[in-house]
Amino acid sequence: MYVHPCFMAQLPQVPGLVLYQLVLVNYGEFASPDDAEVFGASALGLTRAGYYDTLCALADQICGCEPA
């Protein structure tokens, strides 16, 4: 499982990132983004909306992580 190097200093966030992708790894084309959100939120004990917001905030960080 590949996790962007930007998150090396944010190890507590890595499980949330991995759980989202794990659904695709396990179920392939049958998995939807909705399935991934429900799975990740359930595994972490979050609401789906809270999990989604966390993922969006983490994804937004990648734009500022790349070397200039």
All heavy atoms as TSV, in Angstrom:
chain	resi	resn	atom	element	x	y	z
A	1	MET	N	N	0.852	-1.162	0.000
A	1	MET	CA	C	0.000	0.000	0.000
A	1	MET	C	C	0.903	1.230	0.000
A	1	MET	O	O	1.778	1.354	0.853
A	1	MET	CB	C	-0.885	-0.032	1.237
A	1	MET	CG	C	-1.838	1.089	1.374
A	1	MET	SD	S	-3.310	1.073	0.335
A	1	MET	CE	C	-4.017	-0.512	0.666
A	2	TYR	N	N	0.703	2.104	-0.937
A	2	TYR	CA	C	1.491	3.330	-1.037
A	2	TYR	C	C	0.775	4.464	-0.311
A	2	TYR	O	O	-0.413	4.696	-0.528
A	2	TYR	CB	C	1.699	3.716	-2.507
A	2	TYR	CG	C	2.421	5.031	-2.670
A	2	TYR	CD1	C	3.800	5.097	-2.592
A	2	TYR	CD2	C	1.719	6.203	-2.883
A	2	TYR	CE1	C	4.472	6.307	-2.729
A	2	TYR	CE2	C	2.378	7.417	-3.025
A	2	TYR	CZ	C	3.756	7.454	-2.944
A	2	TYR	OH	O	4.412	8.650	-3.083
A	3	VAL	N	N	1.509	5.143	0.542
A	3	VAL	CA	C	1.014	6.354	1.204
A	3	VAL	C	C	1.982	7.466	0.844
A	3	VAL	O	O	3.202	7.307	0.957
A	3	VAL	CB	C	0.928	6.160	2.730
A	3	VAL	CG1	C	0.500	7.437	3.419
A	3	VAL	CG2	C	-0.022	5.020	3.076
A	4	HIS	N	N	1.455	8.583	0.421
A	4	HIS	CA	C	2.275	9.713	-0.004
A	4	HIS	C	C	3.276	10.087	1.092
A	4	HIS	O	O	2.925	10.123	2.273
A	4	HIS	CB	C	1.366	10.909	-0.316
A	4	HIS	CG	C	2.046	11.979	-1.079
A	4	HIS	ND1	N	2.889	12.891	-0.488
A	4	HIS	CD2	C	2.014	12.286	-2.397
A	4	HIS	CE1	C	3.349	13.721	-1.400
A	4	HIS	NE2	N	2.814	13.375	-2.570
A	5	PRO	N	N	4.528	10.371	0.714
A	5	PRO	CA	C	5.552	10.725	1.700
A	5	PRO	C	C	5.197	11.947	2.552
A	5	PRO	O	O	5.742	12.122	3.640
A	5	PRO	CB	C	6.798	11.014	0.856
A	5	PRO	CG	C	6.555	10.351	-0.452
A	5	PRO	CD	C	5.077	10.295	-0.646
A	6	CYS	N	N	4.292	12.757	2.091
A	6	CYS	CA	C	3.851	13.925	2.849
A	6	CYS	C	C	3.337	13.528	4.238
A	6	CYS	O	O	3.390	14.319	5.173
A	6	CYS	CB	C	2.752	14.631	2.069
A	6	CYS	SG	S	2.164	16.171	2.780
A	7	PHE	N	N	2.875	12.304	4.378
A	7	PHE	CA	C	2.265	11.860	5.633
A	7	PHE	C	C	3.229	11.101	6.551
A	7	PHE	O	O	2.804	10.564	7.573
A	7	PHE	CB	C	1.022	11.020	5.340
A	7	PHE	CG	C	0.009	11.789	4.546
A	7	PHE	CD1	C	-0.229	11.489	3.217
A	7	PHE	CD2	C	-0.670	12.853	5.108
A	7	PHE	CE1	C	-1.135	12.214	2.474
A	7	PHE	CE2	C	-1.575	13.596	4.371
A	7	PHE	CZ	C	-1.809	13.275	3.056
A	8	MET	N	N	4.514	11.092	6.211
A	8	MET	CA	C	5.496	10.414	7.069
A	8	MET	C	C	5.550	11.032	8.463
A	8	MET	O	O	5.840	10.349	9.430
A	8	MET	CB	C	6.892	10.437	6.434
A	8	MET	CG	C	7.030	9.444	5.312
A	8	MET	SD	S	8.743	9.151	4.802
A	8	MET	CE	C	9.267	10.763	4.286
A	9	ALA	N	N	5.276	12.311	8.563
A	9	ALA	CA	C	5.314	12.988	9.857
A	9	ALA	C	C	3.939	13.029	10.518
A	9	ALA	O	O	3.778	13.650	11.553
A	9	ALA	CB	C	5.847	14.400	9.685
A	10	GLN	N	N	2.964	12.353	9.906
A	10	GLN	CA	C	1.597	12.338	10.432
A	10	GLN	C	C	1.106	10.899	10.574
A	10	GLN	O	O	0.022	10.544	10.101
A	10	GLN	CB	C	0.665	13.104	9.493
A	10	GLN	CG	C	1.028	14.550	9.308
A	10	GLN	CD	C	0.052	15.225	8.383
A	10	GLN	OE1	O	-1.146	15.173	8.590
A	10	GLN	NE2	N	0.582	15.857	7.338
A	11	LEU	N	N	1.875	10.079	11.211
A	11	LEU	CA	C	1.553	8.652	11.289
A	11	LEU	C	C	0.165	8.344	11.857
A	11	LEU	O	O	-0.463	7.391	11.397
A	11	LEU	CB	C	2.641	7.916	12.068
A	11	LEU	CG	C	4.006	7.868	11.371
A	11	LEU	CD1	C	5.011	7.102	12.223
A	11	LEU	CD2	C	3.892	7.253	9.991
A	12	PRO	N	N	-0.374	9.119	12.798
A	12	PRO	CA	C	-1.737	8.819	13.266
A	12	PRO	C	C	-2.805	8.946	12.170
A	12	PRO	O	O	-3.883	8.372	12.291
A	12	PRO	CB	C	-1.980	9.846	14.372
A	12	PRO	CG	C	-0.620	10.215	14.857
A	12	PRO	CD	C	0.260	10.156	13.630
A	13	GLN	N	N	-2.506	9.662	11.103
A	13	GLN	CA	C	-3.463	9.830	10.004
A	13	GLN	C	C	-3.403	8.691	8.984
A	13	GLN	O	O	-4.336	8.508	8.199
A	13	GLN	CB	C	-3.209	11.160	9.287
A	13	GLN	CG	C	-3.337	12.368	10.163
A	13	GLN	CD	C	-4.740	12.532	10.734
A	13	GLN	OE1	O	-5.727	12.068	10.164
A	13	GLN	NE2	N	-4.834	13.187	11.871
A	14	VAL	N	N	-2.321	7.942	8.985
A	14	VAL	CA	C	-2.108	6.916	7.964
A	14	VAL	C	C	-3.201	5.832	7.958
A	14	VAL	O	O	-3.660	5.441	6.884
A	14	VAL	CB	C	-0.690	6.312	8.083
A	14	VAL	CG1	C	-0.516	5.098	7.195
A	14	VAL	CG2	C	0.345	7.382	7.741
A	15	PRO	N	N	-3.670	5.335	9.093
A	15	PRO	CA	C	-4.721	4.305	9.022
A	15	PRO	C	C	-5.961	4.763	8.251
A	15	PRO	O	O	-6.531	3.990	7.474
A	15	PRO	CB	C	-5.051	4.023	10.492
A	15	PRO	CG	C	-3.787	4.343	11.211
A	15	PRO	CD	C	-3.210	5.522	10.470
A	16	GLY	N	N	-6.359	5.994	8.437
A	16	GLY	CA	C	-7.518	6.498	7.701
A	16	GLY	C	C	-7.301	6.508	6.209
A	16	GLY	O	O	-8.203	6.192	5.432
A	17	LEU	N	N	-6.110	6.854	5.789
A	17	LEU	CA	C	-5.778	6.853	4.363
A	17	LEU	C	C	-5.749	5.435	3.809
A	17	LEU	O	O	-6.260	5.165	2.722
A	17	LEU	CB	C	-4.422	7.529	4.156
A	17	LEU	CG	C	-4.340	9.002	4.531
A	17	LEU	CD1	C	-2.898	9.467	4.582
A	17	LEU	CD2	C	-5.163	9.840	3.573
A	18	VAL	N	N	-5.164	4.533	4.557
A	18	VAL	CA	C	-5.044	3.145	4.106
A	18	VAL	C	C	-6.408	2.454	4.070
A	18	VAL	O	O	-6.710	1.715	3.125
A	18	VAL	CB	C	-4.042	2.372	4.999
A	18	VAL	CG1	C	-4.072	0.882	4.700
A	18	VAL	CG2	C	-2.636	2.927	4.798
A	19	LEU	N	N	-7.235	2.690	5.073
A	19	LEU	CA	C	-8.547	2.045	5.111
A	19	LEU	C	C	-9.388	2.402	3.893
A	19	LEU	O	O	-10.105	1.557	3.353
A	19	LEU	CB	C	-9.291	2.422	6.397
A	19	LEU	CG	C	-8.759	1.760	7.653
A	19	LEU	CD1	C	-9.345	2.434	8.893
A	19	LEU	CD2	C	-9.062	0.275	7.661
A	20	TYR	N	N	-9.294	3.638	3.453
A	20	TYR	CA	C	-10.057	4.053	2.271
A	20	TYR	C	C	-9.649	3.229	1.054
A	20	TYR	O	O	-10.487	2.754	0.289
A	20	TYR	CB	C	-9.845	5.545	2.008
A	20	TYR	CG	C	-10.714	6.069	0.894
A	20	TYR	CD1	C	-12.017	6.467	1.142
A	20	TYR	CD2	C	-10.232	6.156	-0.408
A	20	TYR	CE1	C	-12.831	6.938	0.124
A	20	TYR	CE2	C	-11.030	6.627	-1.434
A	20	TYR	CZ	C	-12.329	7.016	-1.165
A	20	TYR	OH	O	-13.125	7.470	-2.186
A	21	GLN	N	N	-8.361	3.030	0.862
A	21	GLN	CA	C	-7.858	2.287	-0.298
A	21	GLN	C	C	-8.036	0.776	-0.152
A	21	GLN	O	O	-8.110	0.056	-1.142
A	21	GLN	CB	C	-6.385	2.610	-0.539
A	21	GLN	CG	C	-6.149	4.031	-0.957
A	21	GLN	CD	C	-6.846	4.384	-2.257
A	21	GLN	OE1	O	-6.891	3.599	-3.195
A	21	GLN	NE2	N	-7.421	5.564	-2.311
A	22	LEU	N	N	-8.092	0.306	1.066
A	22	LEU	CA	C	-8.203	-1.128	1.321
A	22	LEU	C	C	-9.460	-1.726	0.701
A	22	LEU	O	O	-9.456	-2.866	0.231
A	22	LEU	CB	C	-8.172	-1.388	2.825
A	22	LEU	CG	C	-8.011	-2.822	3.277
A	22	LEU	CD1	C	-6.726	-3.424	2.728
A	22	LEU	CD2	C	-8.012	-2.882	4.790
A	23	VAL	N	N	-10.524	-0.966	0.662
A	23	VAL	CA	C	-11.765	-1.450	0.052
A	23	VAL	C	C	-11.537	-1.744	-1.425
A	23	VAL	O	O	-11.968	-2.783	-1.930
A	23	VAL	CB	C	-12.900	-0.425	0.261
A	23	VAL	CG1	C	-14.146	-0.829	-0.498
A	23	VAL	CG2	C	-13.206	-0.289	1.741
A	24	LEU	N	N	-10.850	-0.873	-2.122
A	24	LEU	CA	C	-10.559	-1.091	-3.537
A	24	LEU	C	C	-9.649	-2.304	-3.726
A	24	LEU	O	O	-9.857	-3.112	-4.632
A	24	LEU	CB	C	-9.916	0.153	-4.152
A	24	LEU	CG	C	-9.560	0.055	-5.630
A	24	LEU	CD1	C	-10.802	-0.170	-6.472
A	24	LEU	CD2	C	-8.829	1.301	-6.078
A	25	VAL	N	N	-8.654	-2.450	-2.862
A	25	VAL	CA	C	-7.745	-3.595	-2.955
A	25	VAL	C	C	-8.509	-4.902	-2.779
A	25	VAL	O	O	-8.302	-5.861	-3.516
A	25	VAL	CB	C	-6.613	-3.477	-1.909
A	25	VAL	CG1	C	-5.815	-4.762	-1.823
A	25	VAL	CG2	C	-5.710	-2.295	-2.226
A	26	ASN	N	N	-9.416	-4.932	-1.818
A	26	ASN	CA	C	-10.142	-6.175	-1.527
A	26	ASN	C	C	-11.266	-6.472	-2.508
A	26	ASN	O	O	-11.510	-7.641	-2.817
A	26	ASN	CB	C	-10.719	-6.128	-0.112
A	26	ASN	CG	C	-9.660	-6.338	0.933
A	26	ASN	OD1	O	-8.649	-6.973	0.682
A	26	ASN	ND2	N	-9.875	-5.788	2.105
A	27	TYR	N	N	-11.966	-5.445	-2.983
A	27	TYR	CA	C	-13.162	-5.679	-3.790
A	27	TYR	C	C	-13.057	-5.202	-5.229
A	27	TYR	O	O	-13.993	-5.381	-6.011
A	27	TYR	CB	C	-14.381	-5.039	-3.108
A	27	TYR	CG	C	-14.643	-5.658	-1.764
A	27	TYR	CD1	C	-14.305	-4.991	-0.592
A	27	TYR	CD2	C	-15.187	-6.928	-1.656
A	27	TYR	CE1	C	-14.520	-5.568	0.649
A	27	TYR	CE2	C	-15.406	-7.515	-0.427
A	27	TYR	CZ	C	-15.066	-6.828	0.723
A	27	TYR	OH	O	-15.272	-7.409	1.944
A	28	GLY	N	N	-11.954	-4.587	-5.576
A	28	GLY	CA	C	-11.727	-4.177	-6.960
A	28	GLY	C	C	-12.811	-3.266	-7.497
A	28	GLY	O	O	-13.296	-2.381	-6.799
A	29	GLU	N	N	-13.203	-3.508	-8.719
A	29	GLU	CA	C	-14.157	-2.641	-9.399
A	29	GLU	C	C	-15.546	-2.640	-8.764
A	29	GLU	O	O	-16.377	-1.789	-9.051
A	29	GLU	CB	C	-14.270	-3.011	-10.868
A	29	GLU	CG	C	-14.865	-4.390	-11.102
A	29	GLU	CD	C	-14.871	-4.802	-12.565
A	29	GLU	OE1	O	-13.813	-4.692	-13.199
A	29	GLU	OE2	O	-15.931	-5.219	-13.049
A	30	PHE	N	N	-15.799	-3.603	-7.886
A	30	PHE	CA	C	-17.100	-3.658	-7.218
A	30	PHE	C	C	-17.210	-2.632	-6.091
A	30	PHE	O	O	-18.296	-2.334	-5.615
A	30	PHE	CB	C	-17.369	-5.054	-6.660
A	30	PHE	CG	C	-17.419	-6.100	-7.734
A	30	PHE	CD1	C	-16.385	-7.001	-7.880
A	30	PHE	CD2	C	-18.486	-6.152	-8.618
A	30	PHE	CE1	C	-16.421	-7.955	-8.879
A	30	PHE	CE2	C	-18.526	-7.103	-9.625
A	30	PHE	CZ	C	-17.492	-8.007	-9.761
A	31	ALA	N	N	-16.083	-2.098	-5.651
A	31	ALA	CA	C	-16.065	-1.133	-4.556
A	31	ALA	C	C	-16.346	0.275	-5.092
A	31	ALA	O	O	-15.841	0.662	-6.138
A	31	ALA	CB	C	-14.716	-1.146	-3.858
A	32	SER	N	N	-17.122	1.006	-4.353
A	32	SER	CA	C	-17.417	2.392	-4.726
A	32	SER	C	C	-16.801	3.330	-3.689
A	32	SER	O	O	-16.449	2.893	-2.587
A	32	SER	CB	C	-18.931	2.608	-4.773
A	32	SER	OG	O	-19.472	2.595	-3.458
A	33	PRO	N	N	-16.689	4.604	-4.017
A	33	PRO	CA	C	-16.226	5.559	-3.004
A	33	PRO	C	C	-17.122	5.554	-1.765
A	33	PRO	O	O	-16.641	5.701	-0.642
A	33	PRO	CB	C	-16.282	6.906	-3.731
A	33	PRO	CG	C	-16.105	6.544	-5.172
A	33	PRO	CD	C	-16.826	5.227	-5.336
A	34	ASP	N	N	-18.415	5.351	-1.965
A	34	ASP	CA	C	-19.331	5.277	-0.824
A	34	ASP	C	C	-18.964	4.111	0.087
A	34	ASP	O	O	-18.964	4.250	1.311
A	34	ASP	CB	C	-20.777	5.113	-1.289
A	34	ASP	CG	C	-21.311	6.342	-1.995
A	34	ASP	OD1	O	-20.783	7.448	-1.761
A	34	ASP	OD2	O	-22.266	6.187	-2.773
A	35	ASP	N	N	-18.664	2.964	-0.518
A	35	ASP	CA	C	-18.266	1.791	0.269
A	35	ASP	C	C	-17.006	2.088	1.070
A	35	ASP	O	O	-16.894	1.715	2.240
A	35	ASP	CB	C	-17.999	0.583	-0.648
A	35	ASP	CG	C	-19.228	0.101	-1.384
A	35	ASP	OD1	O	-20.345	0.240	-0.851
A	35	ASP	OD2	O	-19.064	-0.416	-2.506
A	36	ALA	N	N	-16.050	2.752	0.439
A	36	ALA	CA	C	-14.782	3.065	1.106
A	36	ALA	C	C	-14.997	4.018	2.274
A	36	ALA	O	O	-14.377	3.861	3.329
A	36	ALA	CB	C	-13.795	3.653	0.099
A	37	GLU	N	N	-15.881	4.985	2.086
A	37	GLU	CA	C	-16.155	5.934	3.166
A	37	GLU	C	C	-16.843	5.252	4.342
A	37	GLU	O	O	-16.496	5.493	5.501
A	37	GLU	CB	C	-17.013	7.085	2.653
A	37	GLU	CG	C	-16.276	7.998	1.703
A	37	GLU	CD	C	-17.194	8.961	0.993
A	37	GLU	OE1	O	-18.350	9.159	1.451
A	37	GLU	OE2	O	-16.772	9.521	-0.031
A	38	VAL	N	N	-17.809	4.416	4.060
A	38	VAL	CA	C	-18.522	3.712	5.129
A	38	VAL	C	C	-17.571	2.781	5.870
A	38	VAL	O	O	-17.572	2.725	7.103
A	38	VAL	CB	C	-19.737	2.938	4.558
A	38	VAL	CG1	C	-20.326	2.001	5.595
A	38	VAL	CG2	C	-20.793	3.903	4.050
A	39	PHE	N	N	-16.749	2.057	5.137
A	39	PHE	CA	C	-15.805	1.129	5.754
A	39	PHE	C	C	-14.810	1.861	6.641
A	39	PHE	O	O	-14.609	1.506	7.800
A	39	PHE	CB	C	-15.067	0.331	4.670
A	39	PHE	CG	C	-14.025	-0.598	5.218
A	39	PHE	CD1	C	-14.381	-1.779	5.841
A	39	PHE	CD2	C	-12.678	-0.279	5.116
A	39	PHE	CE1	C	-13.421	-2.635	6.351
A	39	PHE	CE2	C	-11.704	-1.128	5.625
A	39	PHE	CZ	C	-12.084	-2.313	6.242
A	40	GLY	N	N	-14.165	2.893	6.097
A	40	GLY	CA	C	-13.167	3.630	6.863
A	40	GLY	C	C	-13.757	4.288	8.091
A	40	GLY	O	O	-13.178	4.237	9.176
A	41	ALA	N	N	-14.930	4.896	7.935
A	41	ALA	CA	C	-15.581	5.550	9.072
A	41	ALA	C	C	-15.932	4.535	10.150
A	41	ALA	O	O	-15.707	4.776	11.343
A	41	ALA	CB	C	-16.835	6.278	8.600
A	42	SER	N	N	-16.452	3.397	9.742
A	42	SER	CA	C	-16.827	2.361	10.710
A	42	SER	C	C	-15.607	1.824	11.448
A	42	SER	O	O	-15.642	1.642	12.663
A	42	SER	CB	C	-17.545	1.210	10.006
A	42	SER	OG	O	-18.753	1.658	9.446
A	43	ALA	N	N	-14.543	1.581	10.715
A	43	ALA	CA	C	-13.327	1.029	11.330
A	43	ALA	C	C	-12.715	2.006	12.332
A	43	ALA	O	O	-12.142	1.580	13.345
A	43	ALA	CB	C	-12.304	0.686	10.244
A	44	LEU	N	N	-12.852	3.290	12.069
A	44	LEU	CA	C	-12.252	4.300	12.944
A	44	LEU	C	C	-13.235	4.857	13.980
A	44	LEU	O	O	-12.860	5.689	14.803
A	44	LEU	CB	C	-11.688	5.447	12.104
A	44	LEU	CG	C	-10.522	5.062	11.197
A	44	LEU	CD1	C	-10.150	6.231	10.297
A	44	LEU	CD2	C	-9.322	4.603	12.012
A	45	GLY	N	N	-14.486	4.413	13.925
A	45	GLY	CA	C	-15.484	4.889	14.870
A	45	GLY	C	C	-15.903	6.327	14.633
A	45	GLY	O	O	-16.221	7.052	15.572
A	46	LEU	N	N	-15.899	6.734	13.370
A	46	LEU	CA	C	-16.269	8.103	13.002
A	46	LEU	C	C	-17.588	8.095	12.240
A	46	LEU	O	O	-18.021	7.057	11.741
A	46	LEU	CB	C	-15.193	8.722	12.098
A	46	LEU	CG	C	-13.775	8.795	12.652
A	46	LEU	CD1	C	-12.811	9.233	11.556
A	46	LEU	CD2	C	-13.732	9.746	13.825
A	47	THR	N	N	-18.181	9.258	12.110
A	47	THR	CA	C	-19.307	9.374	11.194
A	47	THR	C	C	-18.742	9.386	9.780
A	47	THR	O	O	-17.566	9.724	9.565
A	47	THR	CB	C	-20.102	10.674	11.425
A	47	THR	OG1	O	-19.264	11.788	11.101
A	47	THR	CG2	C	-20.605	10.768	12.861
A	48	ARG	N	N	-19.578	9.041	8.840
A	48	ARG	CA	C	-19.122	9.054	7.447
A	48	ARG	C	C	-18.716	10.469	7.037
A	48	ARG	O	O	-17.695	10.667	6.383
A	48	ARG	CB	C	-20.218	8.517	6.547
A	48	ARG	CG	C	-19.805	8.438	5.112
A	48	ARG	CD	C	-20.865	7.794	4.277
A	48	ARG	NE	N	-20.564	7.955	2.881
A	48	ARG	CZ	C	-21.413	7.711	1.910
A	48	ARG	NH1	N	-22.620	7.269	2.187
A	48	ARG	NH2	N	-21.060	7.889	0.662
A	49	ALA	N	N	-19.500	11.454	7.438
A	49	ALA	CA	C	-19.190	12.848	7.096
A	49	ALA	C	C	-17.880	13.290	7.735
A	49	ALA	O	O	-17.070	13.976	7.099
A	49	ALA	CB	C	-20.333	13.764	7.525
A	50	GLY	N	N	-17.657	12.897	8.970
A	50	GLY	CA	C	-16.414	13.253	9.649
A	50	GLY	C	C	-15.202	12.625	8.990
A	50	GLY	O	O	-14.153	13.257	8.837
A	51	TYR	N	N	-15.349	11.369	8.594
A	51	TYR	CA	C	-14.265	10.663	7.903
A	51	TYR	C	C	-13.981	11.321	6.552
A	51	TYR	O	O	-12.826	11.558	6.193
A	51	TYR	CB	C	-14.638	9.197	7.727
A	51	TYR	CG	C	-13.603	8.350	7.040
A	51	TYR	CD1	C	-12.334	8.183	7.592
A	51	TYR	CD2	C	-13.881	7.698	5.859
A	51	TYR	CE1	C	-11.382	7.397	6.960
A	51	TYR	CE2	C	-12.951	6.909	5.229
A	51	TYR	CZ	C	-11.696	6.760	5.780
A	51	TYR	OH	O	-10.763	5.974	5.156
A	52	TYR	N	N	-15.033	11.640	5.831
A	52	TYR	CA	C	-14.884	12.297	4.529
A	52	TYR	C	C	-14.166	13.637	4.681
A	52	TYR	O	O	-13.256	13.955	3.915
A	52	TYR	CB	C	-16.255	12.478	3.875
A	52	TYR	CG	C	-16.206	13.194	2.561
A	52	TYR	CD1	C	-15.881	12.506	1.392
A	52	TYR	CD2	C	-16.475	14.557	2.471
A	52	TYR	CE1	C	-15.828	13.160	0.167
A	52	TYR	CE2	C	-16.420	15.219	1.253
A	52	TYR	CZ	C	-16.096	14.510	0.107
A	52	TYR	OH	O	-16.033	15.162	-1.102
A	53	ASP	N	N	-14.572	14.408	5.658
A	53	ASP	CA	C	-13.930	15.710	5.898
A	53	ASP	C	C	-12.442	15.541	6.219
A	53	ASP	O	O	-11.609	16.319	5.755
A	53	ASP	CB	C	-14.623	16.454	7.042
A	53	ASP	CG	C	-16.015	16.936	6.667
A	53	ASP	OD1	O	-16.337	16.971	5.455
A	53	ASP	OD2	O	-16.786	17.267	7.596
A	54	THR	N	N	-12.119	14.525	7.002
A	54	THR	CA	C	-10.718	14.249	7.336
A	54	THR	C	C	-9.928	13.896	6.080
A	54	THR	O	O	-8.823	14.412	5.866
A	54	THR	CB	C	-10.623	13.113	8.361
A	54	THR	OG1	O	-11.295	13.509	9.556
A	54	THR	CG2	C	-9.180	12.762	8.673
A	55	LEU	N	N	-10.490	13.023	5.249
A	55	LEU	CA	C	-9.807	12.639	4.007
A	55	LEU	C	C	-9.588	13.842	3.093
A	55	LEU	O	O	-8.513	13.991	2.502
A	55	LEU	CB	C	-10.604	11.569	3.263
A	55	LEU	CG	C	-10.635	10.187	3.880
A	55	LEU	CD1	C	-11.533	9.263	3.056
A	55	LEU	CD2	C	-9.240	9.598	3.991
A	56	CYS	N	N	-10.592	14.700	2.997
A	56	CYS	CA	C	-10.461	15.893	2.152
A	56	CYS	C	C	-9.363	16.814	2.675
A	56	CYS	O	O	-8.558	17.336	1.892
A	56	CYS	CB	C	-11.786	16.642	2.079
A	56	CYS	SG	S	-13.037	15.792	1.085
A	57	ALA	N	N	-9.323	16.998	3.983
A	57	ALA	CA	C	-8.288	17.852	4.573
A	57	ALA	C	C	-6.899	17.267	4.328
A	57	ALA	O	O	-5.946	18.004	4.041
A	57	ALA	CB	C	-8.534	18.024	6.064
A	58	LEU	N	N	-6.774	15.957	4.420
A	58	LEU	CA	C	-5.484	15.315	4.175
A	58	LEU	C	C	-5.097	15.423	2.702
A	58	LEU	O	O	-3.940	15.700	2.375
A	58	LEU	CB	C	-5.522	13.846	4.613
A	58	LEU	CG	C	-5.627	13.631	6.115
A	58	LEU	CD1	C	-5.915	12.161	6.428
A	58	LEU	CD2	C	-4.359	14.083	6.821
A	59	ALA	N	N	-6.042	15.227	1.819
A	59	ALA	CA	C	-5.757	15.345	0.384
A	59	ALA	C	C	-5.328	16.769	0.027
A	59	ALA	O	O	-4.432	16.961	-0.801
A	59	ALA	CB	C	-6.985	14.938	-0.420
A	60	ASP	N	N	-5.933	17.746	0.660
A	60	ASP	CA	C	-5.566	19.138	0.399
A	60	ASP	C	C	-4.121	19.435	0.794
A	60	ASP	O	O	-3.490	20.326	0.223
A	60	ASP	CB	C	-6.499	20.088	1.148
A	60	ASP	CG	C	-7.886	20.141	0.549
A	60	ASP	OD1	O	-8.074	19.671	-0.601
A	60	ASP	OD2	O	-8.800	20.651	1.230
A	61	GLN	N	N	-3.592	18.684	1.742
A	61	GLN	CA	C	-2.210	18.904	2.183
A	61	GLN	C	C	-1.200	18.508	1.126
A	61	GLN	O	O	-0.080	19.031	1.105
A	61	GLN	CB	C	-1.927	18.106	3.450
A	61	GLN	CG	C	-2.644	18.595	4.660
A	61	GLN	CD	C	-2.337	17.740	5.865
A	61	GLN	OE1	O	-1.292	17.085	5.930
A	61	GLN	NE2	N	-3.241	17.726	6.823
A	62	ILE	N	N	-1.533	17.587	0.272
A	62	ILE	CA	C	-0.579	17.084	-0.713
A	62	ILE	C	C	-0.142	18.197	-1.663
A	62	ILE	O	O	1.024	18.270	-2.046
A	62	ILE	CB	C	-1.161	15.880	-1.481
A	62	ILE	CG1	C	-1.314	14.705	-0.517
A	62	ILE	CG2	C	-0.261	15.496	-2.649
A	62	ILE	CD1	C	-1.981	13.499	-1.108
A	63	CYS	N	N	-1.022	19.099	-2.001
A	63	CYS	CA	C	-0.660	20.203	-2.907
A	63	CYS	C	C	0.468	21.045	-2.336
A	63	CYS	O	O	1.324	21.524	-3.062
A	63	CYS	CB	C	-1.871	21.084	-3.174
A	63	CYS	SG	S	-3.164	20.241	-4.093
A	64	GLY	N	N	0.510	21.208	-1.031
A	64	GLY	CA	C	1.548	22.016	-0.406
A	64	GLY	C	C	2.764	21.225	0.004
A	64	GLY	O	O	3.698	21.776	0.580
A	65	CYS	N	N	2.775	19.946	-0.308
A	65	CYS	CA	C	3.855	19.071	0.157
A	65	CYS	C	C	4.953	18.884	-0.897
A	65	CYS	O	O	6.065	18.527	-0.565
A	65	CYS	CB	C	3.253	17.717	0.542
A	65	CYS	SG	S	4.418	16.558	1.254
A	66	GLU	N	N	4.630	19.091	-2.132
A	66	GLU	CA	C	5.584	18.835	-3.212
A	66	GLU	C	C	6.749	19.838	-3.158
A	66	GLU	O	O	6.551	21.013	-2.888
A	66	GLU	CB	C	4.883	18.929	-4.560
A	66	GLU	CG	C	3.725	17.966	-4.725
A	66	GLU	CD	C	4.131	16.510	-4.668
A	66	GLU	OE1	O	5.259	16.160	-5.082
A	66	GLU	OE2	O	3.330	15.707	-4.181
A	67	PRO	N	N	7.969	19.369	-3.445
A	67	PRO	CA	C	9.100	20.287	-3.493
A	67	PRO	C	C	8.940	21.294	-4.640
A	67	PRO	O	O	8.385	20.969	-5.674
A	67	PRO	CB	C	10.308	19.388	-3.732
A	67	PRO	CG	C	9.803	18.015	-3.922
A	67	PRO	CD	C	8.331	18.002	-3.693
A	68	ALA	N	N	9.428	22.483	-4.433
A	68	ALA	CA	C	9.306	23.523	-5.473
A	68	ALA	C	C	10.306	23.357	-6.578
A	68	ALA	O	O	11.269	22.700	-6.515
A	68	ALA	CB	C	9.476	24.890	-4.822
